[in-house]
Every structure is written in C-alpha cells, then in structure tokens.
Amino acid sequence: MIETERAGRSFKVRGAVVHAVRDLSFRIEPGEFVGCLGPNGAGKSTTIKMLCGILTPTSGRVRVAGLDPSRARTALARRIGVVFGQRTTLWWDLPLRDSFELVRLLYKVDRKLFAARLDELTEALDLGGFTRTPVRQLSLGQRMRGDLAAALLHDPEVLVLDEPTIGLDVVSKAGIRSFLLRVNAERGTTVLLTTHDLGDVERLCRRVLLIDHGRLAFDGSVGDLMATAPGTATIEEVVTRLYTRGRAAPPPVEPV
Amino acid sequence: MPARRRPDHNPGLPLAGPRAGPGTACHRAITLRRCVSFSLYARLARYGFRKHATYVAAALAGAFTNSVFGVLRASILIALWQARPGLAGYDVTAAVTFCFVTQAFIGPMQLLGGGLTLPERIRTGDIALDLVRPAPLQLWLLAEDLGRAAYQLLVRGLPPMLAGAAVFGITTPRDPERWLGVLACVTAGVVVSFAWRYLVCLSVCWLADDRGVMVCSMLLTTLLSGMMVPLTLFPGALGELVRALPWAAMAQAPADVYLGTASAGSALAFQAAWGAALLALGALATRAVRHRVVIQGG
C-alpha cells in the first residue's frame, strides 16, 4: 500500500545542502497499522509530506496506493486521508458541518453515501453535540475529532496521521485511539501515524518504524522494539536508548 | 489482513495501477471533472461571503472610514477642479462621483492590500494542508475571494456611495445595461486584484517575510489603480503607460464604465487580458512553489 525505495529529500538552505531524509526504504501492506517514531528533526514530517505528494523526493522512489504521490497528487488525494495534529483543515469561522459539506463536494462523494458515512462518523467520534458550532469555539479534542471525520468522509484506503494526539488530555486521547483501531479493524484502512506519545505506539501499532537522521533506524514489531534493550526496560527507556545511540543520553529525571 | 475494497462510494475513481498515472485516460477524466465541479467553487464563494459576514463590526468600521476619507478626498478634488475646470475631461460632479465610486472599491478589491490569509499559512506551514487537497490552490482561493468581495461590496461599498450622494450629490447610471456592465467590470476588477494579491502572497515562499512586498504592492495599487487620483490626470506617455498597467483594471476601468466615459466591452477586454495573464503567472508560481518550497514547521 505504501512503498518507498531509497527515497531521499534534501533542501538547500543558504547554499548548504541539508538531507532531511536519505535512502529510506520500507513497505507497508494493506491493512497494517504502523507507527513512525523519531526524534524532532529526524525527517518524519518530510517523509509524510513525500507520501502525500506535497514534497517531491529528490532521490529514490515513493509509491502510495500504486501511485506516484508527486505526479498523481490529485488522484492520490482522493484515496488517502491526511490529518496534521498541529493544523486544521476545518473552516475556522463556520460550523463544523459546513466543512464536511465542502469535503463532500471536493471529493465528489455521492450524497446518500455521504450522509450514511457522516452518521457513522458522528456516532463513532461523538460529534453530535457540536456539528453546528463554529470551529473556532471547539476545544482541541473536539476539533481533532472533527478533523479526523473530515479526513475519513471520502472513505480513503490510507490514513496518514502526523501527531494526531498532540496536546490532548487522557480521555480525548483514549477516544481517538479506540476510534483509530476501529477504523483499521472494520474498514481495513491502512494507518500510518507519527507520534511522540509512546502510549500511542504501545496501544495502537503492530509495527514501528524508527527514523533517525533521515534514515530508517528500526523496523519491526513493538515486541522486537522492546527486545533491543535488556529485559526490564520500559518503552520510554528503549526509545531513549535508540534515539541517543552514539550520543550521551540526558541524565534520567527521578520522580519527585 | 483485511482485503481492501474498491472505493465503491465513487465508481468513477480509478483503481491503483499502471492505468492511473498522469496522462492516462483516467487521469484526464479526473482533470476534466475537476474543471466542471462548479458546485464546489460556488460553495467556496458562499463560505467566503459567510466567513466575512461573521465580522460585521470590522466591515462597518471599514465602511465608516472609507466614507469619511471619501468626503476628505472629494473636498480636495472639488478644490482642484474649481481651479482647473474640465481637467482630464471630468467636470466637478464627475470628479466627485469618481472619488466615491473608487472609495467603494477599496473593500471589495482590497486596494490597500491584504484580504488573503495565504502569507500567514505559508509562514506557519498550514499551506501543506492546502497543497494536499485535490483542487487547484489558486482557483480555490479565487472562489473564496469572490465571496469575500461580494460581502464587502455590500457592506463597505454602499455606505461611501450613499455618503457621497448625501453630502455632495453624485451621478448614477440611468439604464440597467450600464449597471450590468458596471457589475461585470467590478467582478473582473476583483479577479485582477485577486490575481495580483495572490502573486504578492506567494512571494513569501521565497522571501519568508511579506511586509516589504506588501508595502510596495500597496503603494503601487493606491497610486496606479486610480484610487488616489483619476489616471486620466497623468500626462502624455506616462499616462498611456499607467492606463495600460494591470492596476488600472482594478479601480479606473470599472469607474470609467460607471461614469460612461468607457464602454463596458472595451473595459472588460482590458481586464480579461490582465486577469488571464496574472492568473497564468499565478499558476506557474504555484507550480514552482510545489517543487521548491520548504514547508515550514513540523
């Protein structure tokens, strides 16, 4: 469903070439639920942007749903859903349902199927109470649920999420997580998410990709990930170890 | 592993495979459908209108300012035309009318710049979301901007005209055809103004800060659109040049049609030429942005 082959992306910053991503190769099968980890600046978002067709790889090859994202961007956009946790696609000043209506027209979803799908998502994401509220008045948790619904109304085959749980409280996080599991299990939607919340990884992902310095540093199941460190290490310790390989780890902070 | 269905909600969608790339029949069909999705753009215009309608107080404050400045401008023009009657082919009433008509254009045509949230979106990286959508960015924003302009024409356009009529007395076209012509030219003027502002906004991608270009654009637009003084005042070759530039398509051209000093047909042709040229340039710039820009932020 998603395939990258020695994909790379470099930027020219004041004459110097910066490699945000290099030689990245991985393959995600239909129906998988994959978490993408990596320290800040590792190249996760650049990778996501290449998968969505926003950025063209400067080397290598990327295929999503059988399409080359940068060349068949429009065709691809109809088959993937994208949510950036720190941004919103919703119309700030208008009621939430107006944004959904725009999604219907944009993706040319049949009216009847759209209504059914919207009902389903309204129920699953518990949107009922605020579809008539202007988006600027929604809480972050409500807005994120709205954004998720907007990304799924056209029933995409692939869902790409960039930090979908950022800034959310425990209850909202749990709601979003169980929804994502449901989408993946019931509709067979392939999910790729980046996150810094290791709870997301533990509870959601069957497979983990770890990107560091723009390269793939680990690819395997959560069990394999845990096995990279001695027995009793928590997932936090395991990931810290992987992030700080070849560097001095920050001193551990004891709980007060 | 669950098998993936064909996207059955929309049988028109292509299946993944070698037949789905650009240049193929499938791709052309999608492109064609994209061009005719009028309802999407009509909806965007409606949302643009409603989005601005949520800020009534701001629009009314703008209308008040435009009216007050209209009275000031008109007083200066009256003094000028009393000293030099018949200057630039206008009499005093025509000059005053021109003044209030162009004051009414300030809101809808954003003659003082701005109106687009694009620079902000580029700076914060929100532009990434706009680039994911399966719709051309420029057309998307144009539709929204037309909705905005329609709202501002009502709320910021009418008050200065009424103020002018009440304080000094202005002329109005008698026949409905001329009104239609005026309306068409105002719409075309908004398109030209949008196309220009869009280009100014996209420059942020290369400059990372829009304040400098915004100030330049504001100076050029206020001076060369006819908002300050009628462009017929510029002498000789300079006048010829100024009246042929895109800014003249924003305020001067529709005002001429309103006053009856130009035909709607020739004004529209002039506006259409600049509109097409600037939009084409905008489309090229959008492509360049897609290929070059570093999208900011995480």
Interface residues (C-beta under 8 A of the other chain):
Chain A: M1 F11 V13 E29 P30 G31 E32 N40 S45 K49 C52 G53 I54 L55 T56 A65 G66 L67 D68 R71 A72 R73 T74 A75 A77 R78 R79 V82 F84 Q86 R87 T88 T89 W91 W92 D93 L94 D98 E101 L102 L105 L106 Y107 K108 V109 D110 L113 F114 R117 P134 H154 D155 E157 D162 E163 A185 R187 G188 T190
Chain B: M1 P2 A3 R4 R5 P7 H9 N10 G12 L13 P14 L15 A16 G17 A20 G21 P22 C26 H27 I30 T31 R33 R34 S37 S39 L40 R43 L44 Y47 R50 K51 T54 T124 G125 D126 A128 L129 L131 V132 R133 P134 A135 R290 H291 V294 I295 G297 G298
